[in-house]
């Protein structure tokens, strides 16, 4: 989550895309990610806490400032070996919709 937010703040959607979960990347392009986040300028963020939902799913509590407004939101990260294959032996990635839904 930290790297996803870091690159959102830098407006580097190419690198931000790398930190998305595998299932989301399998169904969406880097351009689609940029389109979703382009009008939202992340000015500041803090990871406040984490809630382990399952062995492969964690909800991350965030305090973020977007377009001049502070909000406390929750984003989700998932661990996947392959798209649609959650696994403790996989790679953690952010579900971008879990973050962007607070601004839709």
Secondary structure, DSSP 8 states (H G I E B T S, - for coil): -HHHHHHHHTT-HHHHHHTB-HHHHHH--HHHHHHHHTT--EEEEEEEEEEEEETTEEEEEEEEEETTEEEEEEEEEEEEEETTEE-TTSEEEEEHHHHHGGG-
